[in-house]
């Protein structure tokens, strides 16, 4: 089975939301992905949700399908 990964990365590499804001965003994402298109509710336990914070600028890759990292500048 394949999986979908959503990474939310701010445009400013030095900015991070406050921990409470990160928890609020995670709860909102969980609510959005738990609802199905036919009006029924999906089981939130079927959704894996990780909130990662980095102390320094870090490369965040998509896993095995990463082909290259480039810079537009």
C-alpha positions as CSV (number, residue, x, y, z in Angstrom):
1,X,0.0,0.0,0.0
2,X,1.3,3.5,-0.8
3,X,1.2,6.4,1.5
4,X,0.9,10.1,1.1
5,X,3.2,12.5,3.0
6,X,2.5,16.2,3.5
7,X,5.3,18.3,4.7
8,X,4.5,21.9,5.7
9,X,7.7,24.0,5.6
10,X,7.7,27.8,6.2
11,X,9.2,30.1,3.5
12,X,11.5,31.7,6.2
13,X,13.9,28.9,7.1
14,X,14.6,30.5,10.5
15,X,11.0,30.7,11.6
16,X,9.0,28.0,13.5
17,X,5.5,28.3,14.9
18,X,5.0,28.2,18.6
19,X,4.5,24.6,19.9
20,X,0.9,25.3,20.7
21,X,0.3,26.5,17.1
22,X,1.9,23.3,15.8
23,X,-0.4,21.2,17.9
24,X,-3.4,23.2,16.7
25,X,-2.3,22.7,13.1
26,X,-1.8,19.0,13.6
27,X,-5.3,18.7,15.1
28,X,-6.8,20.5,12.1
29,X,-4.9,18.2,9.7
30,X,-6.2,15.1,11.5
31,X,-9.7,16.5,11.4
32,X,-9.4,17.2,7.6
33,X,-7.9,13.8,6.6
34,X,-10.3,11.8,8.9
35,X,-13.4,13.0,7.0
36,X,-14.3,11.0,3.9
37,X,-16.0,12.2,0.7
38,X,-19.2,10.2,1.3
39,X,-20.0,11.9,4.6
40,X,-18.9,9.1,6.9
41,X,-16.0,9.5,9.4
42,X,-12.8,7.6,9.0
43,X,-11.0,6.2,12.0
44,X,-8.4,8.8,13.2
45,X,-6.3,5.9,14.5
46,X,-5.7,4.9,10.8
47,X,-3.8,8.2,10.2
48,X,-0.2,8.6,11.2
49,X,0.7,12.2,12.1
50,X,4.1,13.4,13.1
51,X,5.0,16.9,14.1
52,X,8.7,17.5,13.9
53,X,10.6,20.5,15.0
54,X,14.2,21.2,14.1
55,X,16.7,23.2,16.2
56,X,18.7,24.2,13.0
57,X,18.0,24.4,9.3
58,X,17.5,20.8,8.0
59,X,16.9,19.1,4.7
60,X,13.5,17.4,4.8
61,X,13.3,14.8,2.0
62,X,10.4,12.7,0.8
63,X,12.1,9.3,1.3
64,X,13.0,6.8,-1.3
65,X,11.6,8.8,-4.3
66,X,14.0,11.7,-3.8
67,X,15.9,12.2,-7.1
68,X,17.7,15.5,-6.5
69,X,17.9,18.6,-4.3
70,X,18.3,21.9,-6.2
71,X,18.4,25.6,-5.5
72,X,16.5,28.0,-7.8
73,X,19.0,30.8,-7.1
